[in-house]
């Protein structure tokens, strides 16, 4: 006979009831909010990366046209060290 001090996870714990309880306590709402925040953060990061990429492309074109590094830095707001790498 099994010692009554130990719980059997297969018979003494009802996972369905636990999940339902968690859902009622806001688990579903938390998932929804987390997903929305994750999507918003991803969009913001994508926009920032796109803007940075466009600045670098503009700086490259300006360098090939003979603009001086300081003017490129002033117009693109890129650091001179980044422009010099192009």
Secondary structure, 3 states (H helix, E strand, C coil): CCCCCCCCCCCCCCHHHHHHHHHHCCHHHHHHHHHHHHHHHHHHHHHHHHHHHHHHHHHHHHHHCCCCHHHHHHHHCCCHHHHHHC
